[in-house]
Amino acid sequence: MTYDTSTLAKLGKEHRKAKATLDRIRAQVAEEIVKANEGGAPQHEIVSLSGYTRESVRLLSLTPEQKEAERQKRRKPTAN
């Protein structure tokens, strides 16, 4: 094999680091979206500031009871 894998290894390491950073930031943004919603910020402003879609903001802002109701709506009926 004549291919030098050092560049690929370096890029792979950078990729894993970037993914970890992105995962952390996503969790922080989700937490702030919930706080903004609970604090009365208009949804269109939350969408504009966060870069998330209206549907993503809506889903993140659901209470646990609302989340369960959403799951139940999506659950397919079982055949008897």
N, C-alpha and C positions, 0 to 999 in steps of 0.2 A: 504494500500500500504506500503510495507516495503522497497522499493528502495529509496536510498538517492539520490536526484536529484542534489546535489551540484556539483558533479564532471561533470555531463553533462552540467550544467549551466556554469561552469568555462570554459569547452571546447568550448561551443557555443560562449562565449564572446571572447575567443582567436581566434576562427575561423572568427568571424566578423571583428576583428581587423586585422587579416592577410589578409583578402579579401580587406579591405580598403587600406592597404599598397600595395598590389599587383596592385590594380586599379591605384593608384598614380604612381607606378613605371612603369606600362605599358604606361601610358600617357607620362611620361618623356622619355622613350625609343623611343616611336613613334616620339616624337618631335626631338630627337637627330638623328634618322634615316633620317628624312627629311633634317635636317641640313647637315648631312654627305653626302647625295646624292647631295644636292645643292652645296656642297663644293668640289664635284668631287671625293669623295672616291669611289673606285671600289665596285661594288655590292657584290662580293665575300668576300671582307673585312668586309663590313657592316654585312653580314650574319654571318660571323665567330665571330665577336665581340659581336653582339647582341643576337645571339642564335635564331634569327627568321629565318623562311624559306625564300628562294629566292622569292617565290610568295608573302609572307607577306611584304617583303621589297619593292617589286615592287608596290604593291597596296598602301602602305603608301606613296610612293614617287610620286604618280600621282598628276598632277595639277588638280584643280577643273574641268577644261574642260575635261581632260582625264578621271576623275572619272565619269562625266556625260556620256561620250561616252561608258564607261564600263557598266554603268547602262542600257543604251539604247540597247547595245548588248545582255544583259541578259534578257531584257524585252520580254515576250512572245507576239507574234502577237495576236491581238484580232480577234475573228471570226465575220464576217459580216453577 
